[in-house]
């Protein structure tokens, strides 16, 4: 049976509290710090890039799509 999120958190806490390996502690610290500081990629996009993505999403909603299989066939892949 897969671990529940609550159980995973407790397992991580126990592991970290019991280890004396500074490399592991530093790696976990760096991972959590990087995750907390991560920015949403959307905020990094230019207005033109956002507009193109939104246009593509509207196309999908309208059914204006081409299957992967059809594109491969068109280009002989």
MODELLER restraints for C-alpha pairs under 7 A, 6 or more apart:
rsr = mdl.restraints
at = mdl.atoms
rsr.add(forms.Gaussian(group=physical.xy_distance, feature=features.Distance(at['CA:16:A'], at['CA:25:A']), mean=6.83, stdev=0.5))
rsr.add(forms.Gaussian(group=physical.xy_distance, feature=features.Distance(at['CA:59:A'], at['CA:65:A']), mean=6.97, stdev=0.5))
